[in-house]
Amino acid sequence: MPDAEKAPPVEAHQVPFREDSHRIVTGMVLSNDPAGVRAQYANEARLSTRSSVWRGTRDGRQPQDVAADAIARARPQRLLEVGCGTGAFAERLATENCNAVVVAIDRSPRLVELTAARGIDAHVADVMALPFADAGFDVVVAMWMLYHVPDLHQGLAEIRRVLRPNGALVAATNGDEHLTELLTEAGGAPLITQFSTENGSEALHRHFDHVSQTELATQAVFCDHAQASAYLATFDDTLAASLPHFDGPREYAGATSVFVAR
Ligand SMILES: C[S@@+](CC[C@H](N)C(=O)[O-])C[C@H]1O[C@@H](n2cnc3c(N)ncnc32)[C@H](O)[C@@H]1O
């Protein structure tokens, strides 16, 4: 990966750290620093490296399935995904909700290009200033992106504005325990964010009357040490280099929540 694409370091105060960790995780992936987030998603490489290791829960539940089921139950005619990444989920939603118009936005031009290549009506835009009229969507979807928004409540207010009355926001995010064991083994600290399993409901209640939450104990499966190290390198080279060697495959626990807010 060329140095020019590396995310710049984040100031230490952005990420809380634990007394017992010998170094602060830079927190680049989950930070809401605009320059860092822009660099992180300049292309699909880091996102694809991370996405590839995730499995569902031990009983086979996937966060994407939980979100897709909630969306289908809302029977949307018009559906907006914010922070669509490579567009895989938008494409799935277009297939599964065949009567719905699916629109997607992302801050990253490259990721919008990939989403448009899947046949989705995709635009470069910021969730904090959505280029859409009031009350134009039945459902807004935000998968693992609200922790990146510089002003979370501006983003949530915009989502509320473009939703029709009683429209639904479906949002996925991670909890404070997400990959904690992997991070601490590498000498880092848990990734604490502004929109998580722990604090997401409270944030949503400022904009929506009803909020439900489904927690999922997901699993990351790494074929070997090199894959686990490559995962860490997508946001912190030093951390990646510090992961003690292990032989064979290894699983680490994730912690994800899917919220539905109306
Ligand atoms: C962790 S990725 C998740 C991508 C996709 N939703 C998924 O689940 O694979 C976060 C995405 O949010 C986008 N993003 C970050 N901040 C944003 C903002 N303020 N407005 C719109 N998109 C944003 C990033 O460019 C990136 O594509």
PDBQT file of the ligand as one rigid body, heavy atoms in Angstrom, charges set to zero:
ROOT
HETATM    1  C1  LIG A 301     -17.087   1.091   7.777  1.00  0.00    +0.000 C 
HETATM    2  S1  LIG A 301     -17.536   1.655   6.185  1.00  0.00    +0.000 S 
HETATM    3  C2  LIG A 301     -19.068   0.787   5.957  1.00  0.00    +0.000 C 
HETATM    4  C3  LIG A 301     -19.460   0.655   4.514  1.00  0.00    +0.000 C 
HETATM    5  C4  LIG A 301     -20.732  -0.166   4.289  1.00  0.00    +0.000 C 
HETATM    6  N1  LIG A 301     -21.894   0.450   4.901  1.00  0.00    +0.000 N 
HETATM    7  C5  LIG A 301     -20.558  -1.564   4.807  1.00  0.00    +0.000 C 
HETATM    8  O1  LIG A 301     -21.261  -1.975   5.729  1.00  0.00    +0.000 OA
HETATM    9  O2  LIG A 301     -19.695  -2.268   4.270  1.00  0.00    +0.000 OA
HETATM   10  C6  LIG A 301     -18.072   3.349   6.437  1.00  0.00    +0.000 C 
HETATM   11  C7  LIG A 301     -18.530   4.040   5.172  1.00  0.00    +0.000 C 
HETATM   12  O3  LIG A 301     -19.119   5.304   5.521  1.00  0.00    +0.000 OA
HETATM   13  C8  LIG A 301     -18.645   6.294   4.636  1.00  0.00    +0.000 C 
HETATM   14  N2  LIG A 301     -18.735   7.581   5.337  1.00  0.00    +0.000 N 
HETATM   15  C9  LIG A 301     -18.002   7.991   6.385  1.00  0.00    +0.000 A 
HETATM   16  N3  LIG A 301     -18.394   9.205   6.793  1.00  0.00    +0.000 NA
HETATM   17  C10 LIG A 301     -19.414   9.578   5.986  1.00  0.00    +0.000 A 
HETATM   18  C11 LIG A 301     -20.248  10.723   5.914  1.00  0.00    +0.000 A 
HETATM   19  N4  LIG A 301     -20.080  11.753   6.757  1.00  0.00    +0.000 N 
HETATM   20  N5  LIG A 301     -21.216  10.762   4.970  1.00  0.00    +0.000 NA
HETATM   21  C12 LIG A 301     -21.365   9.722   4.108  1.00  0.00    +0.000 A 
HETATM   22  N6  LIG A 301     -20.599   8.617   4.121  1.00  0.00    +0.000 NA
HETATM   23  C13 LIG A 301     -19.637   8.538   5.048  1.00  0.00    +0.000 A 
HETATM   24  C14 LIG A 301     -17.227   5.853   4.302  1.00  0.00    +0.000 C 
HETATM   25  O4  LIG A 301     -16.747   6.456   3.127  1.00  0.00    +0.000 OA
HETATM   26  C15 LIG A 301     -17.399   4.349   4.187  1.00  0.00    +0.000 C 
HETATM   27  O5  LIG A 301     -17.800   3.946   2.913  1.00  0.00    +0.000 OA
ENDROOT
TORSDOF 0
